[in-house]
């Protein structure tokens, strides 16, 4: 598998991907990597109409695609907290957050948890589709995201990981927003 593109190339990837019970908690443990969203980059509102300019959103994409599921969750959760009044954006971000939780559960060796979170992610993406005329949000195709969630549900038990490995990409697909450069 080739490496996915980096959307924020200057974002320094942490020394390890946090997997509960296998590595120090990034923020609560003094030995943690301490990486998280830079408060300077967190926009006042989670407006994904200009997703190409949203460093937190794109940083989450980079982290997810490179196997940092918990860290991507932190990035997108920072945006989710800024989605007041925009239910569609909040639901989309919730879907991405659940998708990251599925990645963490696979790293933990918990396929049941991964299936549950993938199913919840799909439900969020379906709700976004039902509430919006758009089939794309944040540059990501909602139908493709739903299919990705289905694949995780079907294959979660077959994905074998090494939770003590510093970083491990567990999915066969990457989140690749349409940047218009294709």
C-alpha positions in Angstrom: 0.0 0.0 0.0 1.4 3.4 -1.0 1.4 6.3 1.5 -1.5 8.6 1.2 -1.0 12.3 0.3 -0.4 14.7 3.2 -2.7 17.7 3.3 -0.8 19.5 6.1 2.7 18.3 5.4 4.2 20.5 8.1 2.1 18.7 10.7 4.5 16.6 12.7 3.2 13.1 13.2 3.4 11.9 16.9 6.0 9.4 17.9 3.3 6.8 18.5 -0.4 6.3 18.0 -2.3 6.1 21.3 -3.9 2.8 21.9 -5.4 2.6 25.4 -3.6 0.2 27.7 -0.6 0.0 25.4 1.0 3.4 25.4 1.0 6.4 27.7 -2.0 8.7 27.4 -0.9 11.6 25.2 -2.0 14.3 27.6 -2.7 12.8 31.0 0.6 10.9 31.3 3.9 12.8 31.7 5.4 10.4 29.3 2.7 11.0 26.7 3.5 12.5 23.3 1.3 15.6 24.2 0.3 16.1 20.6 -3.1 17.5 19.9 -4.8 20.3 17.9 -2.9 23.6 18.0 -5.4 26.0 19.5 -4.2 28.7 17.1 -5.5 26.5 14.2 -8.9 25.8 15.7 -11.4 28.0 13.8 -14.2 29.9 15.6 -16.8 27.8 13.8 -16.7 24.4 12.1 -17.5 25.6 8.7 -16.6 22.8 6.2 -17.7 24.8 3.2 -14.1 26.0 3.1 -12.6 22.6 4.2 -9.5 23.2 2.0 -8.5 26.0 4.4 -9.3 24.2 7.6 -6.0 23.0 9.1 -7.7 21.0 11.9 -10.0 19.1 9.6 -7.2 18.4 7.1 -4.8 17.5 10.0 -7.4 15.0 11.2 -7.4 13.5 7.7 -3.6 13.2 7.7 -3.6 11.6 11.2 -6.3 9.1 10.2 -4.7 8.1 7.0 -1.4 7.5 8.7 -2.8 5.3 11.5 -3.2 7.9 14.3 -6.9 7.2 15.0 -7.1 8.5 18.5 -5.2 11.7 17.5 -7.5 12.3 14.5 -10.4 11.9 16.9 -9.0 14.7 19.0 -8.7 17.0 16.0 -12.2 16.4 14.8 -13.7 16.6 18.2 -12.2 20.1 18.5 -14.1 21.1 15.4 -17.2 19.2 16.6 -17.3 21.5 19.7 -17.4 24.5 17.3 -20.3 23.2 15.3 -23.0 24.9 17.4 -26.1 25.5 15.4 -24.9 23.5 12.4 -26.5 20.1 12.9 -25.4 18.7 9.6 -21.7 19.6 10.1 -21.9 18.3 13.7 -23.4 15.0 12.4 -20.7 14.7 9.8 -17.9 15.3 12.3 -19.6 12.8 14.7 -19.4 10.2 11.9 -15.7 10.9 11.4 -15.1 10.6 15.2 -16.9 7.3 15.3 -14.8 6.1 12.3 -11.6 6.9 14.3 -13.1 5.0 17.3 -13.4 2.0 15.0 -9.7 2.3 14.2 -8.8 2.5 17.9 -11.0 -0.6 18.7 -9.3 -2.6 15.9 -5.9 -1.6 17.3 -7.1 -2.8 20.7 -8.1 -6.1 19.2 -11.8 -5.5 19.9 -13.7 -6.3 16.6 -17.1 -6.0 18.3 -16.3 -2.4 19.4 -15.0 -1.6 15.9 -18.2 -2.9 14.3 -20.4 -0.9 16.7 -18.5 2.3 16.0 -18.5 1.7 12.2 -22.2 1.2 12.3 -22.7 4.4 14.3 -20.4 6.3 11.8 -22.5 5.0 8.9 -25.7 6.1 10.6 -24.3 9.6 11.0 -23.2 9.8 7.4 -26.7 8.6 6.3 -28.3 11.3 8.5 -26.1 13.9 6.8 -27.2 12.6 3.4 -30.8 12.7 4.4 -30.5 16.3 5.8 -28.5 17.7 2.9 -28.9 17.9 -0.9 -25.1 17.3 -1.2 -23.5 13.9 -1.6 -20.1 15.4 -0.6 -19.1 17.0 2.6 -15.6 18.2 3.6 -14.5 16.9 0.2 -15.5 13.4 1.1 -18.2 11.4 -0.8 -20.9 10.3 1.7 -21.8 7.2 -0.2 -18.2 6.1 -0.2 -17.9 6.8 3.5 -21.0 4.6 4.1 -19.5 1.7 2.0 -16.2 2.1 4.0 -18.2 1.7 7.2 -19.8 -1.4 5.8 -16.4 -2.9 5.0 -15.2 -2.2 8.5 -18.3 -4.0 9.9 -17.7 -7.0 7.7 -14.0 -7.3 8.1 -13.3 -6.1 11.7 -12.8 -9.6 13.0 -10.3 -10.4 10.2 -8.0 -7.4 10.7 -5.1 -8.5 12.9 -3.0 -5.8 14.5 -0.1 -5.5 16.8 -1.3 -3.0 19.5 2.2 -2.5 20.9 3.5 -1.3 17.5 4.1 2.5 17.6 1.9 3.2 14.6 -0.2 0.9 12.4 -2.6 1.6 9.5 -5.4 -0.9 9.9 -7.7 0.1 7.0 -7.2 -0.6 3.3 -8.7 2.7 2.3 -7.7 6.3 2.9 -9.8 9.4 3.3 -9.0 11.4 0.2 -10.9 14.7 -0.1 -11.3 16.0 -3.6 -8.8 18.8 -3.7 -9.3 19.6 -7.3 -5.7 18.6 -8.2 -6.6 15.2 -9.7 
